[in-house]
Amino acid sequence: MILPLHARLRSQITSVIQSLYDLGTESIPPIVVEQPPNRRFGDLAVTIAFELARRLKKPPRLIAQEISEAAGDLKEFGRLHPTGAGYLNVFLDRAALTRDGLGKPQPAPQTQALKIIVEHTAINPNKAAHVGHLRNATLGDTLCRLLRFRGTSVEVQNYIDDTGVQVADVVVGFRELEHQNIEDIKQLTDKPGFDYYCWDLYARVTTWYEENDNRLSHRRTALEDLEHGIDPSASIARIVTDKIVRCHLNTMARLDVEYDLLSWEGDILRLAFWDRAFEVLKSSGAVFLQQGGRLSGCWVMPIGDTAVEVAGDEESDLDPETRLKVIVRSNGTVTYVGKDIAYQLWKFGLLGLDFNYRWFGRQPSGRPLWATSSDTTPNSAKQVPPPAFGHAEGVYNVIDTRQSYLQDLLAQALEAMDHPLAAERSVHFSYEMVALSRATAQALGHLDLTLDNGKPFVEVSGRKGLGVKADDLLNQVTDRAESEVSSRHADLSPETRREIATQIATAAIRYFMIKFSRSKVIAFDIDEALSFEGETGPYLQYATVRARRILEKLENRDGIELHNRLEELASTSSDSLTASAGDGLWDLILESSRLDEIAEQSVRSLELSTLAKYTFGLAQKFNGFYHSSPVIGEPNAGTRLWRAAGVKIFATQMTKALQLMGCQVPERM
């Protein structure tokens, strides 16, 4: 709402500068529009006089004065006022901006024709999703929503590592611990809770390895079987991963997270993506065969200046002393950074190969979901052709900070293969881990974990089976929310109470996951997240519901439907909006109008907490206005109409802001 106004302001000031100083467009510095520190200084501030001072050899205050006099009244939206320091303060036409805010919604601007791929979630398909995965999915999905809001074409991908160590370990578990064959496993997948079953099995396998290091040979054999498609391991893995992925999709759907493409790692191998990438890596000198030492026989990549931080199963594939990273092990198996390099090349359309595609299903919203395939059989799902995947102009990989050096290696490999632009546009959207508050750990039944080393939060480990499954957390938060809704609205049907509770729980979790800086370790706390007071998703929902209720009552009592009364507003005195007494209303309207500006800031900085902080401040501003400026009880009809307009703009913009964070506005709170 505010960014088009910024654009018009820049355009007018540019025209004035060109006329005044005989400067071409290319000679005029970027015109920065800021927020003044105090509303009495204006609604916006422009700093161009400072940038022009050296070129024109004039003091900024004189330049600001000249621009202001030449511009005159900005009849479209307000007036300029120069300050003694050299700022150009802008006082907006309050009534005009308010009426604009009540007009027909504008479509998303198509400002960028380029296509962006966002890869997020990427849970290992060997067990149930845990609470940490919710932060990844929430951050990734919110980024996608913000990109689309600003007019970017976005393709959402979820990478499925079906040939990695974690899947191999579950295959070992079924074969060596459970002694189950393929038919036994198929029967298990038909029962509820298969992802929970595999969660426990994975932890048991870890313990089994720890009891005897020689048992790790089973893992190595399973990895080779998966990579080369050798049965029965390969068939077991296909059955297990397909079912687990469907469980993950169901979990993420509860948070309104959906995708366009599931990219299966096995297809990268079967379609020789890696073989093609490997040849390019070798010919470019990005990798070489190590002839001696611990990594003898391995194809390795120098780490360069990348920080050496190792996570999980890649420890044995890194030599910190020589700063060499294994890409292909001595037994011929590929580490997952190698497969990631091939995948990243494909994302940018630089590999010269493509997947086949298969229909995977329709998601709750009706959105189609496709999966990669190495099968050349045409897709048989109503013969619907797949969209054109890949060939992106930019890529965001949403992966936690522990994978930072591997993401750096991706960029390093692209540079070495003479793709500097792809390297530059490969963005690691990193974030820190999620822990639990002690109270939440207790509520979820992890009493033993609360004895952990005196920290104010409880760390979890999926490998050891010490963690909180995402569905368990979602169930607990939803049950708590339903209890609160039932206490407030016993008249509602059980189905309606559950629906509202689900919407509240989703907002509680999603808002909590993005309100902190990405670089901060967060300790999820159910009571804090669900509070109707403070910086929470339910607080934002409550403010929006309150605003909607005001508008409903006005429409029912006075017939005030604002879209149909724009002409009346044009002829209604705006004293209640423009007088000093109306500053609270104007502050609410102006702050509500900044959503598109905040969305732009959030994407440019890749700090989604900016959006969260903005929405919280906006909700606070509305609640302050609500208590100081009655709407329904206001006796003056004109004042009541302007205040209703402010409430309408707030409700509309807050609803959009919540949608950007993947949250809905409940019917009641």
N, C-alpha and C positions, 0 to 999 in steps of 0.2 A: 504494500500500500504506500509506503514512504519512498521506496527506491525510484519509482517513476517520477515522483516529485523532485527527488535529488537530480535526476537526469535532466528535467526541464530547467531546474535552477542552474546547473552547469552550462547548459546550452545557452541560456540567456546571458549569463556572465561572460561566457566565451565570446558571444557576439559583441558585447559592449567593449571587451578588451581589444578585440580585433579592430573595432571602429576607432577607439580612443588612441591606441598606440601603434596602429598599423603593423600588427604582428600576425603572422600566419598561424594556422592551427597547430602546426608542428613546433612552433616556438613558444607556445603557451604551456607552462607546467601543468601537471595534473591538478584539477580543482578538487580539493579535499573538503568534504562536508562533515562537520563534527557536531557533537551534542554540547552545548554550553554547560558550564558547571552549575548555573543557576538559571531558572526559568525567566527571571526578570531581565536577563541579558538577551533573551530571544529564544526562539524554538530551535534554530539551527545556527551554526557559525561556519563561515568560510574563511580560509587562511591564505587565499591566493595573493593578497597584497604583500605578504612576507616573502613568498617565492619570487615575486616580480621585482622586489626592491633593488636587488643587485643589478639585474638586467636594465632596469629603467633609470637607475641611479637616483631614486627618489625614496623618501622615508615611507614606510608602510602606511602610516596614518593618512598621508596625502593621497596615496594610490587608492586606499579604501574610500576616501572622500570623493575622489573623482569618479570611481566606478559607481558609487551610490547615486551621485547626482546624474550621471549619464543614464543609469538604468531607470530612474524614476520609480513609480509604483509598479510592482510586479503584479499586475492586475489579475493574473491567473491564480495567484496563490499567496500574495502578501506584499511585504515591503522590506527593503534593505536599510540597515542602520549602521553607519561606520562608527568605530570606537576610537578613542584616543590612541590606543595601542596599535591599531591597524587591522583589527578583525572586522569582518563584514557580518554583522548579526542579521538574522532573518526572522521576521515576525510573520508567521503564517496567518492566512485568512481562516480563522477557526470555523466559521460557519460553512465555508466552501469545502474544507477538508472533511468536516463531519458529514455533509451531504454526499460527498464522494464515497465515504466509507459505507454508506447505506445503499449505494448503487448496486447494479448487478455484479456478481462475482466475476472477476477477470480470469481468463484461462491462464494456465502456467506459461510464463514467457519462454519462448523457444530461443533462448539466447545462445545456446551451444549446440551445434549440429554433431559434435563429436560424441562417440559412444564410449561409455565408461563401464568396465567390468568391476564389480565388487564381489570378492570371494570371502564368505564368512561362514561361521559355525564349524564346519570341517571337524566333526567329532569322530574319533576313531570308532569304526563300526564293530566294536567287540563287547560293548556293554551299554548299560543305560547312561543317558546324559546326566551330568552332575551340575551343581549350582554354578561352578565356574563357567560352564558353557553358556549359561544364560547371559552372562555379561558380554561374551563374544557376539552372540546372536542379536542381543539388544542393540549393542553399538553398531554392528554391521547393518541391521535393518533400519535403524534410525538414520544412518548415513545415506542409505539408498533413498529413503523418503525425502531427505533434505536435498539430495541431488536432483531428484525428480521435481521437487517443488521449485527449484531454480531453473528448470527447463532442460535438464540434461537427460540424454537417453542412457538408461542404466540396464545392464544385464547382471542378474544376481546368480552367482554360482556357489555351489556347496561341494567341496572336494571330498571324495570318499576314498580313504586310504585302505583299500581292501587287500593290499599285498604286504602290509607292514608288519612290524614286530608284534604289535598288540593283537592283531588278528591271528598271527601264527601261534601266539601263546594260547589263545582260546581253542584253536584247532588241536594243539598239543593236549590241552585239558580234556577235550572230548575223547581223544584217542587213548591217552595214557592214564588219565585219572578216572574218567567215566567209562571207558571201554565201550563207547557207543558207536554204532555204525550210522551210515547215512539215513537209513529209514528211521532209526531211533530219534535222530536229531530232527528230522522232518516232523515227527509227531510232537516233539517238544515245541517247535515253532508255532504249532496250531493252538497252543495253550496260552492263556494270558500270562504276562510277566516274564516273557523269554529274555528281555533285556536285563531284568533283575537277576534271573538265573545265571546269565553270563557274567554279570557283575561279580557274583560270589565265586564263580568258577575261575575267573581271571585272578582274583586275589589268592585263591588256593594254589594256582599254578606258580605264582610268584613265590609263595612259601615253599612249594615243592622244589623249585630251583635253588632256593637259599639253603636247603637241607643238603644238597649235593650238587656241586658245580658241574659235574660230569653230565648232569641232566640237560644242561644248556645245549648239548648236541642235538636234542630233539627240536629245539627252537631253530637252530641253523638248518636242519634238514627240512623243517616245515617251510621256512622262508624260501629255500630253493625250490621246493615243490610249488609254492604259490607263484613264484616268479615265472616258472616254466610250465605252469598249468598241469602238474602231475597229480593224478588222483591216487588215493581218495582225498588227500588234503585239499586240493583245489576245489573239489565239489563240496566238501564240508564248508569251506570258506565262503563259497557262493551262497549256500543256503543260509548260513549264519548272518553274513553281512546284509543280504537283502532284507531279512526280517528285522535286524537291528536298525537299519536305516529307516524302515517304515515306522518303527517305534520312535526314533528320533524325530521324524517328521510330525508324528502325532503330538509329541511333547512341544515342539516349537510352534505348532498350530495353536496351541493354547495361549501363546503370547502373540498371536497374529503375525507370525513370521513365515514368509513363504519365499519360494525360489523360482528361478527359470530353468536351471540346468543342474543336474547332479553329474559331476565329473568323476568317473571311476578310474582310480590309478591303474588297475589291471589293464584297462583299454590303452593306456599310454604305452604299456609294455607290448601288448599283443599287436598293436598297430604300428609298432616299430618307431614310435615317436622318439623314444630314448635313443635308439640306434642312430637316427638322423641327427639328433642333437649331439650325440657322442662324437660323431665324425666331425661335426663343425667345431666342437670344443678342441678336439685333437689337432685339427688342421690350423686352428687359430693360435695354438700354443697355450690355451687357457688351462689345459690339464696335461700331465705327463706321467709316465710310468715310473714309479719309485723302484729303484734297483736294490736298496739295502735298508737295514734298520727294521724297526717294528712294523712299518707300513710297506715292507718289501712286497712287490707283486701287485700293489694297489695303484689305480689311477688316481692321482691327487691334484688338488688345486691349491696354490698358495693363498693364504688368507689375507695377505697384504696388511693394511692398517686396521682391519676390522678387529674389534674387541673380541677376545676369546671367552665366550660365555657358553657353557654347554648345558643342554637340557636332555634328560632322559636317556634314550637308547642310543644317542649319537656319540656318547662318551668315547667308545672304543674306536670311532672313526675320525678322531681328531688327535693330532700330535702338537700340543701347545709349544713344545721346544723348537720344532722345525717350522711351526706355523703352517702345517699342511693339513688340508681337509680331504678325507677320502671321498671320492665320487663313485668309484667302482671298487668293491672289495677284491681281495686276491682270489676269492672263489668265483668271481664273475658276477655276483649280485650287486645291484645298484642301491646306493644309499638314497634316502628320500630327497635329499637336496638335488641329486642328479635328476630324479623324476620331476622335481619342481622346476628345474631349468627347462626341461622339455615342455612342460605345461605352460610356463611363462612365455616361451617363444610362441606357442600355439595361440595364447590369448591375444598376442599382438599381431597375429597373422604372419609370423616370420618363419614358420617351420616348413611351409610348403606341403603340409599334410593336414588332413581333417579327420575327425571322428565320424563314425556312423552314429545314428541317433535312434532311440527307441522311446516310445510313449511310456511314461511311468505312472501317470494318473492325473486326476484333477484334484486341486487343493480346495479347502473349505470355501474360499471366496469364488471358486469356479475357475481360477487361474490355472492354465495347463502347466504341467511339470514334465520336462524331458530328462532323459539320461543318456550319457554317452554309451556307445556300443562298439564292439569289434565285429559284430555280426553284419554281414552284407545283405541279409534278408530285408526287403522293404518293410517299413513300419506298417502294421496292419490295423492300427487303431483308427478306424473310419477313413483310412488313407489320408489322414491329415498330415501335410508336409511340415517338417520342423522349421522353425525360423532359422535365420542365418546367425549362428553362434560364433563368438570369437571376433577377431579383427578389430580390437579395441584401440582407441587413441590413448587410453590411460587405464591403469589397473591399481585398485586398492586391495591389498591382502590384509585382512583383519586377523591378526595372530598375536598371541601374548608376547610380552617383552623378552621372555626366555628364548624366543626364536629370532632375536634381533640379528645376531651374527649370520644366521642362515639366510635371512632376507638380504643382508648386505652382500652375501656371496652371490645371490641371484643377480643383483645389480652389477656386481663385479664381472660375472660371467657374460652378461649382456654387453658390457663395455668391451670386454676382451674379444667378443664376436663381432665387434664393429656395429653395435646398435646403441649408440649413446643416448638417443632420444627415448628409446624404450627403457633404458636404465634410469633415466631421469624421471620418467613417468611411472615407474614401478614404486608405489608408495606402500611402505609398511605402516599400517594403521595399528599401532601397538597399544597394549593396555596391561595393567598389573593384575595380579591374582585376586580372587575373591575368597575370603575366609568367612567365619561365622562368629557372631557375638556369643559369649558364653551362655547367655540366656536362651538364644535361639538353638544352640547346640543341645542344651538340656531339653528344650521343648520338642526337638526332633529325635530324642531318644539316645543322644550320644553322651551319656553321663560320664563314660570313661574318658572321653576326649577333653572334658573340662578340667582334668587334672594336668593338662599339658603345660609344662615349663613356665607357668606364671605369666604368660602373655595375655594381653587384654582381649585377644581373639583366639579362635581355634582354627588351626590350619588342618587341611584334609589331604588325603592321598588316595586317589582311585586305585593305584597299583596295590596298595595294602588293604583295600576294601574299606578304608576309613574315610568316608565322605558322605555327602548328602545328595541323594538323587534328585534331579530337577523336578520330577513329578511329585515326589514326597513334599518338597518345599511348596510347590504350587498347590497341592491339596491342603496343606496346613494353612497357608495364607488365605486360600479361598474359604475354608471352613471358619476361620476366625472372622473374616469379612461377613460371611453369611450370618454368624451369630449376632454381629453388630446390626446388620440390616434388619434382622428379625426382631430385635429389641426395639427398633425405631418404627418399623412398619409391619406390625403383626397382621394388618389387613390385606397385605399382598399375598398372592398365591405362592406356594413353595417354588414353583418353576420361575416365577418372576424374581423372587428373592435370590435364588441361585444364579440367575442371569446377572443381576446387579452385582452380586458378590464376586462373580467371575470378572466382571469389568473393573471392579475396585481392586481385586487382587492383581490383575494384569498391570494396572496403572501403578500400584504400590511397588511391584518388582521392577518394572521397566524404568520408572523414574529413579528409583534407588540406584540402578545400575549405571545411569548416565549422569547423575547429579554431581558426582565426584570427578575430579580431573582424572584422565586416563592413566596418569603416572602414579596414582595413589592406590595402595593396597586397601581394599574396602572390607569391612566386616559386616556382613548382612545381618540385620536385626529385624525380626518380624514386627515387634511392637513399634519400633521407630518407623518402619516403612508403611505400616497401616494406619498411623495416626491421622486423624482428621484435622490436626493442628500442626503447624510447622511446615518444614520444607519436604513435603511428600506429594505423591501422586494423588491420593484421596483428597488432600487439601485443595489442589487445583480443580479436581472434579467438583468438589463441593461448591467452590466459588462459581463455577460455570453453571451448575444446577440452580444455584440461588439466582443468578442473573436470568436464566431462562424462565424461572417461576415468576419473576417480576414481570417479564414481558407477557407471559401467559395471562396473568391477572389483569394487566392493562388491556389486553385485547378482549378478554371476556367482559370486563367491566365498562371500558370506555370505547371499545372498538378501535383501539390504536394498533394498526398493523403498519409498521413503519415503511415498508416498501411501497405501500400505496399512498403514503402521505408526504412524499418528498416535496411536492409542490406546496403543500401547506407549510412545511418547514421553511421554504424559500421566502414566504411572506410573513413568517412569525418572527417577532423581535428576538434577536440573539443576545440581548443584554445578559441573560442568565448564563450565557456561554462566554461572553467576552469581558464582562465586568470582573473585578478582582474576586468577587464571591464565586465566580465560576471557574477559578483556577483548578480546583480539585477535579471538576468534570473535564476540563481541557487536558489536564495532565493524564487522565485516564484514556481519553481519546487519542492523544498524541502517542502515548506509550504503546497503546494497542496497535497503532499504525506501523510500528517498527518491526513487526514480525519478519517481514521479508529481509530487512536489513540484518537482523539477528541471525536468520537462517544463512545468509551469505557469509557473515562473520564465522559462524560455526563450521562451515565447510572449508573456508580458506585457512582457518587455524587448526582444523581437525580436532577441535575441542568442543565436544557436544555438550559439556557441562554449561557452556555459554547459553545454549537454548534453555536448559533446565533452570538456570539461575534467572534468566529473563522471565520465564513463565511464572516462577514463584514470586518475583517482584511485582509482576503485573497483577497476580491474584491478590497480593497484599494491597496494592493500590486500589483495586476494586472494593475490597472489604472495607478499607478506610473510607472510600466514597459512600458506600452503602450505609455506613453508620452516621455519616455527617450530612448526607444529602438525600432525604427521602424522595422516592419517586412516586409510589402509589399514593402516599399521603400528602403530596405537594398540592396545595390549593390552586396555584397559578397554572392555567392550562398550558401556556407557552413554555414555562420553565419545566413543567412535567414532560412535555414533548421532547425538549432538548435533552433532558436527563435520560429519557427512555432511549433516545438515539445513542447516547454514550454507552448505555448498558447493552444495547443491541450490537454495537461495534465491538465492545469487549467480548461478549458471548461468542460472536462469530470468529474473532481472531483467536480467542483462547481455545475454541473447539479445533481450529486448524492447528494450533500449536500442539495440542494433545494428540491429534492425529499424526503429526510429524514424529512424535515420540511413541507411536503405536498404541495410544490409549483412546478409549471411547468415553463419551459422557453418559452416565447412567440416567435412567428415567427419574429415579429418586435417590436420595442419599440419607 
